């Protein structure tokens, strides 16, 4: 499933607002690694580096609870 997350929006908030739930056992803190999405344009943060290999990061894997669309919309794939 492909989602377009609008600018200045946290992906997790956008998904919940639209009735889409992703597994976030840690409450969105990035500690569980269960909310994996593909969002190549999203910035890589510290928790992404904890959970993904360099190859996975190059492929665009990110923790959905940590993705934030900054100045422009982000296309996100929910596996």
SULZIBEL-V109828 format. One record per residue. N is the residue number from 1. NEAR is the number of other ideal C-beta (glycine too) atoms within 10 Angstrom. Layout:
n->N near->NEAR
n->N near->NEAR
This chain:
n->1 near->8
n->2 near->8
n->3 near->18
n->4 near->10
n->5 near->25
n->6 near->10
n->7 near->11
n->8 near->11
n->9 near->17
n->10 near->16
n->11 near->26
n->12 near->22
n->13 near->13
n->14 near->19
n->15 near->23
n->16 near->13
n->17 near->9
n->18 near->9
n->19 near->6
n->20 near->13
n->21 near->10
n->22 near->17
n->23 near->12
n->24 near->19
n->25 near->11
n->26 near->15
n->27 near->9
n->28 near->17
n->29 near->12
n->30 near->20
n->31 near->15
n->32 near->16
n->33 near->16
n->34 near->14
n->35 near->24
n->36 near->17
n->37 near->25
n->38 near->17
n->39 near->23
n->40 near->14
n->41 near->15
n->42 near->24
n->43 near->12
n->44 near->15
n->45 near->14
n->46 near->8
n->47 near->18
n->48 near->21
n->49 near->11
n->50 near->11
n->51 near->19
n->52 near->19
n->53 near->10
n->54 near->9
n->55 near->8
n->56 near->14
n->57 near->15
n->58 near->11
n->59 near->11
n->60 near->17
n->61 near->21
n->62 near->28
n->63 near->29
n->64 near->25
n->65 near->25
n->66 near->23
n->67 near->24
n->68 near->17
n->69 near->21
n->70 near->12
n->71 near->6
n->72 near->10
n->73 near->15
n->74 near->23
n->75 near->15
n->76 near->24
n->77 near->13
n->78 near->16
n->79 near->7
